Amino acid sequence: MYHHLLRTPILAFVIALATLIGAARCSPLAPIAPDSDVADSKHNVTIIPSFNVTKFAAAAMVLSHRNYYKFYVAYDSSEAPVHCWAVGTTLGEDLSSLPQTMCGDAGNDDDGYDTGVSFQWVRKRDGSSALVVARQISDSVLDEAVYIVPRNDTPVLGQGKFRHQVYAGPENFTVKALRFQFY
């Protein structure tokens, strides 16, 4: 449905904006300046209230060539959180990149993928990673938040065949978010 919006150019664009947003002191829904690099005739980008991520956990499972990612995300206190989780394959017992994965309703972990929410884990060359959480509002509106995970928050534990990578950063955090409107 909206996979074309989350391909690499959009992801690179969003990750570049994460630095800009981190430095900006804007109120919720404040539009980004029209003369900035992020506003043009094909799309508009605005800062929206932060996404709240809770119970985040990720790890490579010892001796299994599998890894997992799981967390809850909420957009405001009046909405129920959405449960995001995935199991991936890794030959190096590490937290490898995970493609875009749909999230389910927190009350229904079966096939409740009607939330419009997805996530992906992107491992970067410098050893850091990015957790990208997206919420599709409509065919032309996408909310997206990028949480940069520093390299030291994903240590490698164990030795030899028990060597595996884990997420050791905060379990609960807020992520500044953007709304992309495509024209």
C-alpha positions in Angstrom: 0.0 0.0 0.0 2.6 2.6 1.0 5.9 0.7 0.7 7.0 3.2 -2.0 7.1 6.0 0.6 9.6 4.2 2.8 12.3 3.2 0.3 15.9 4.3 0.9 15.7 7.9 -0.5 12.9 8.7 2.0 14.7 7.0 4.8 17.9 8.9 4.1 15.9 12.1 4.0 14.3 11.3 7.3 17.6 10.4 9.0 19.2 13.6 7.8 16.2 15.5 9.2 16.6 13.8 12.6 19.7 16.0 13.3 17.8 19.1 12.2 14.9 18.3 14.5 17.2 17.5 17.4 18.5 21.1 17.2 15.2 22.8 16.6 13.0 24.1 19.4 9.6 24.1 17.8 6.1 23.7 19.2 4.0 20.7 18.1 2.7 21.0 14.5 5.0 24.0 13.8 5.7 24.0 10.1 9.3 23.9 9.0 10.4 27.1 7.4 9.4 27.3 3.7 12.9 28.3 2.7 14.4 25.2 4.2 15.6 22.1 2.3 12.6 20.1 3.4 9.7 22.1 1.8 9.1 22.0 -1.9 6.2 21.8 -4.3 5.9 18.0 -4.0 5.8 17.6 -0.2 5.5 19.5 3.1 7.2 18.4 6.3 6.0 19.5 9.8 7.1 18.6 13.3 4.4 16.7 15.2 4.2 15.5 18.8 6.8 12.9 19.7 6.2 9.1 19.5 6.5 7.3 22.9 8.3 4.0 22.7 8.0 1.7 25.7 9.4 -1.8 26.6 11.9 -1.7 23.8 14.1 -4.9 23.6 16.3 -6.4 20.9 18.9 -9.1 20.9 20.5 -11.8 18.8 19.6 -15.2 20.2 22.6 -17.4 21.0 23.2 -20.4 18.6 20.1 -19.7 16.6 21.0 -17.3 13.8 17.9 -15.3 14.8 17.3 -11.9 16.3 14.2 -10.2 17.7 12.9 -6.6 18.1 9.9 -5.8 20.2 8.3 -2.6 21.7 5.1 -0.6 22.1 4.5 2.8 20.5 1.9 5.4 21.4 1.2 8.7 19.7 -0.8 10.3 22.5 -2.0 9.3 26.0 -5.6 8.8 24.9 -4.7 6.1 22.3 -3.9 2.5 23.1 -0.3 1.6 22.3 0.5 -0.4 19.2 2.7 -3.6 19.6 5.6 -3.9 17.2 7.7 -7.0 17.0 9.7 -9.1 14.6 12.1 -12.0 14.4 14.8 -11.8 11.8 17.7 -13.9 10.5 21.3 -13.1 11.2 24.4 -15.2 10.3 26.6 -13.1 12.6 24.5 -13.3 15.8 24.0 -9.5 15.6 21.3 -7.0 15.4 21.2 -6.9 11.6 19.0 -4.6 9.5 15.3 -5.6 9.4 13.0 -4.6 6.5 9.8 -2.6 7.0 7.5 -4.7 9.2 3.9 -4.0 10.0 2.9 -3.6 13.7 -0.2 -5.1 15.3 -2.9 -4.0 17.7 -1.5 -4.3 21.3 -4.5 -6.4 22.2 -4.2 -8.8 19.3 -0.8 -10.2 18.5 -2.2 -12.6 15.9 -3.0 -11.0 12.6 -4.1 -7.6 13.8 -2.1 -5.7 11.3 -4.7 -3.0 10.6 -2.9 -0.2 12.6 -1.2 1.5 9.7 2.0 1.4 11.8 5.3 -0.2 10.7 8.9 -0.2 11.8 12.3 -1.1 10.5 15.8 -1.4 12.0 18.6 0.0 9.9 22.2 -0.9 10.8 24.6 1.8 9.7 28.2 1.4 8.6 29.6 3.3 11.6 28.1 0.6 14.0 25.2 2.7 15.1 21.6 1.8 14.1 18.3 3.6 13.5 14.9 2.5 14.6 12.4 4.0 12.1 8.7 4.0 13.2 6.1 5.1 10.6 2.3 5.6 10.8 0.4 5.9 7.5 -2.4 8.4 8.0 -3.6 8.4 4.4 -2.3 7.8 0.9 -0.6 11.2 1.0 0.2 11.6 4.7 2.9 9.7 6.6 4.2 10.3 10.1 7.7 9.1 10.8 10.1 9.1 13.7 13.8 8.0 13.7 15.6 7.0 16.9 19.4 6.9 16.4 20.9 4.1 18.5 24.5 4.8 19.3 27.0 2.0 18.8 27.7 1.6 22.5 24.0 0.8 23.1 24.4 -2.4 21.2 27.3 -4.3 22.8 28.4 -7.8 21.9 28.3 -10.2 24.8 29.8 -13.7 25.3 32.7 -15.3 23.5 33.1 -17.9 20.8 29.9 -19.6 19.8 28.1 -17.8 22.6 29.0 -14.3 21.1 25.8 -12.3 20.4 24.7 -8.6 20.2 22.1 -7.1 22.4 20.4 -3.7 22.8 21.4 -2.2 26.1 20.0 1.3 25.8 16.9 2.8 27.4 13.8 0.7 27.5 11.5 3.7 27.3 12.1 6.8 25.2 10.4 9.5 23.2 11.2 10.1 19.5 10.7 13.4 17.7 8.4 12.8 14.7 7.7 14.4 11.4 4.6 14.5 9.2 5.2 14.2 5.5 2.4 15.4 3.2 2.9 14.5 -0.4 1.1 16.5 -3.1 
